[in-house]
Amino acid sequence: MTVQNPIPFDFKASQTVAFHRTELTLILGLYGRMVAAGEWRDYGISALKDLAVFSVFRRTAEHPLYRIEKRPKLRMKQGQYAVVGMDGQILKRGNDLRQVLRVLERKLIRAID
């Protein structure tokens, strides 16, 4: 006698997109430098079905200043990583996360009077 599962389980459909440890190391390194500079104060991470999002905030109750998104389906097209501004404008996109994050590192460079 065999027992069949009445609800078929599809592993691909149940998996969510998340940041890997090496990706989080790069993102949290930048986050730490921005917190030390007084630019950012809080962050949030979301792992969804189609994308993973790392959102950074100046204050907790606000909308995110920037969103760092990972969309693996765009890997062969526009690049799986993107930095999105507060207004929804894509600031940088590509397959190399370090290169994409450079658009935010420029915010750390300030002229000293």
Summary of the structure (lengths in Angstrom):
residues: 113
radius of gyration: 17.7
end to end distance: 81.7
largest distance: 81.7
contacts: 255
relative contact order: 0.15
helix: 31%
strand: 24%
